[in-house]
Amino acid sequence: MKLLKVHGSGNDFFLLDKMESGSRLNEVNLIKLAKTICDRHSGLHGGADGLLVVLPAEHQAALAKMRVINADGSEASMCGNGLRTVARYVAGKAQIGDDQGFQIQTMYADLQVKAASELAQNVPAYEVEISPVSFSATDIGMHVGQQSLFNGLIPALSETIKFSAVAVPNPHLVAFVDDKILAGDKLVEIATYLNGHNSFFPDGVNVSFINVKSARQIFVRTFERGVGLTSACGTAMSASSLIFVLQQLKEKGFEKMLEVYNPGGMVKTIVHQRQDGTYWISLIGNATVTANVVLDEKAALTGNFSEVVWQETGEEKQYQRFITSLKK
Ligand SMILES: N[C@@H](CCC[C@H](N)C(=O)O)C(=O)O
């Protein structure tokens, strides 16, 4: 079986192309594989945040389908950072030119993707559509006694931190916080509670704290459902950008490029509003392939990685240069 190790802003994944890998894994074994190779302690080369599965598209409009399996084996409806890497992989395979957009099928929508200009020298980047957006409690899987939550309190979580909830379409709960709260334990405390047995979000939720740096720059730290604290979460940064525009920038925030910093790097976002009033977000960031991996499927399922062939691509060195430049 062949895999790629990829990342977007340090949010790292194994990428499995079911059409190419020779893998005949059934559903049960696919989940087992994700849990086994992604485990941060006993997994493959330090594990990963999830497994991205590339499949044939079910509609003609899309070139491929992406499924996202979190490290804990749960399935997510979308993954923004992962979609950029899948877009790069599919474009390479189908020999799509850099100026040509195409679509990738995800759980709820066919999403537009396209190569973007390099984020830095030799750091390939992709731009992906984040959509559909909903503020409805039903779509978010939220039970807080109201139909939506927009800069509101959930007193059982905090008496002071105000939250907004949005599905893009995976569920997100975001809050603006100051430097002190951003650096503290509150995010992990609240997110751990909401991703355990609880009545507010019985299916869990991705929780992010946003720290505003300027009218064009925010910092986002995320605790992901099914994973834990990650270096970055693409859909969370998109959801945070949308809430930032709606609550703080208002009309002048639409169609403007924002920089979203995160513990693993930086992406750019643009918040759009369609004629019918609905929103979508462009997410632009690195799509880095760090290694080509070959392993025996049966051995991988049992967590035996002794015979794995792991070949670094050299791309990570360039990405680390980009990170260093951000710190200057
Ligand atoms: N890291 C992803 C989001 C992955 C799914 C998430 N953990 C969920 O369960 O909704 C991203 O970049 O968007």
The ligand as a Gaussian input file, in Angstrom:
#p B3LYP/6-31G(d) Opt

LIG

0 1
 N       -8.278000      19.795000      10.210000
 C       -9.419000      19.953000       9.425000
 C      -10.740000      19.599000      10.047000
 C      -10.841000      18.096000      10.275000
 C      -12.183000      17.654000      10.771000
 C      -12.514000      18.030000      12.166000
 N      -11.629000      17.454000      13.117000
 C      -13.975000      17.607000      12.425000
 O      -14.202000      16.538000      13.007000
 O      -14.871000      18.354000      12.027000
 C       -9.427000      21.256000       8.654000
 O       -8.326000      21.664000       8.246000
 O      -10.488000      21.806000       8.364000

